[in-house]
Structure formats: C-alpha cells, structure tokens
C-alpha cells in the first residue's frame, strides 16, 4: 500500500479502497500463480456445503417462561416453585439460534434414563408460511 492510500487524522487512520478492476487474476491474488480461491470453490461445489454443515448452532428446548417483578425474584429460595406459562402435556418449543424451528413432547431418553429429550411433533416453517 502506498503512502497516498491512507491518511491520519487525530490518531485515526483512514484507508481509501484499492481499485482492482484493472488488475488480472494473478495480481488480485497477490501475484500467486495457479487457481484462485474462487476457482477452487467452483471445482469442489460440495466443499462449501460441507463447511456450512459443520457450523455449530445453539439448540434450546423451552419448557415455558414466567414474568415476575424483581422483588418477587429476590424472595425466591431453595425449593421455590416458579409457575410457567406452559401446562403439563403441552408441546415445548425447540429453538435454534433464537428462532423456533419445531415443537415436541418431553421424553426420557431410552439409552439413559437420567436424561430428557424431545420427540418432535411439529416442524415450524419460516415466518409467514403455512407449513
């Protein structure tokens, strides 16, 4: 980058965007020869999909919720019961990264009786759809 590409004002550096329209593929890739990253991705279309499939997501099962004043929250102690807005037997929400994607019933995991699981009963479609 040349000196004319950036300026400093009051301790803050600002950079002008580089004009790469006139450069060939070799110059855009830093002078390296061979296939560019875009060419490599085009040669292996499943590679990007496999990468996406490995992204971890946060999955939560919401049994219910409650709203209470802070004063009541401060009075809670061991053994206190907080009533939730869902009733026994109602489906629970399966939430992925903050969005409800399914509903289901709470079950005991067959392989390990000390753990709960969710048996999905409904897949929730995107907002505004009928599915």
N, C-alpha and C positions, 0 to 999 in steps of 0.2 A: 504494500500500500504506500502511496507516495504522500509526502507532506501536504499536498494540496487536497487530499481526500478527507482530511479531518481538521477540525478547529477546536480550540479550547476556550471556553468562556466561563470565568468564575470557578474553575476547578472541575467543570463538567465537559467531557469530550463529546462532540457530535460527529458522526461519520456520514458522509454522503454515500448513497448507494452506488455500487460499481455498475458500469454499463458493459454487460457481457454479450449483448446482441451481436456484435461484430466478431466475436471470438468463435473459433472452431471447437469441436468436442474435446480435443486434446488440451487446449488452453483452459477450457471451463473445468476440466477435471484436474487441473494443477499440472498439466504437462505430462501426465502419465499416459502410457500407450496401452492399448487393449480396450476391452469393453468397459463402458461406463456403468455406473450403478443401475441406471435405468435399463440399459441393455441386459444386465444380469437378471434383473427382476422380470423382464419380459421373457427371458429364456426359461425361467422357472416360475410360472404363474402360481403354483401351489405354495411356493415358499412364503409369500406374504400372508396367505391364508393360515398356514401352519403357525406363523408367528402370532397372528391375532388369536388363534385358538389357545395359545399358552398364556395369554394375559389373565392374571388373577382378578376376580371380582369379589366384592363383599356380598355374601348371601345372608340375609337375616329372616327369621320367622317371627312374625309379630303376633303374640298371643292377645294383645289388647293394649289399651292406653288409658290413662287417667289424668285428669286435670285437678289440681288442688292448690290452695294458697300456700305460700311459703311457710306461714305459721303452722299449718297442719303438717307439712313436710318435716318441720323441725321437731314436732312432737312424736314422730314415728320412732319406734324402738324395736328391739328384738321381739319377734312374734306378732308384730302388727300385720294386718292384712289390708292390702290396697285393692279395693274393688276395681275391676277393669271393665271397659265398655263392651267386651265380647262375652257371650254366655257360653256355658259348657256345651259342647257339641257343635257350635258354630265353626265354620271354616276359619282357619288362620291365614294371614297374608304372607306370601313369600316375596320378599323384597330384594332386588338385586341392584346395588349401587343407587339406592334411594327410590327405585321405581318398582311398583307392584307388578310382578310378572306372572304370578299364579296364586291359587288358593288351595288349601288342602286340609286334611284331618291329621291331628297329632296322633302318632302311633308309637309303640315301643319297638325298637329295633330288634329284629329276630335274633341276630347273631350276638347281641349284647344287651341283656335285659336291663342294664343300668343306664341305657341311653334312649333318648327320644329321637324321633324322626318325623317326617311329614309325608303322608301319602297324598300326592297331587290329585285333586278332583276337578280343577278348572285351570286352564291356561288363559291368562288375560292378554287380549290383543292390544295393539297400540291405541293410544287415546283417540277417540272419535270413530273407532271401527266397531262393527257389530260382533266381532269374534272375541 
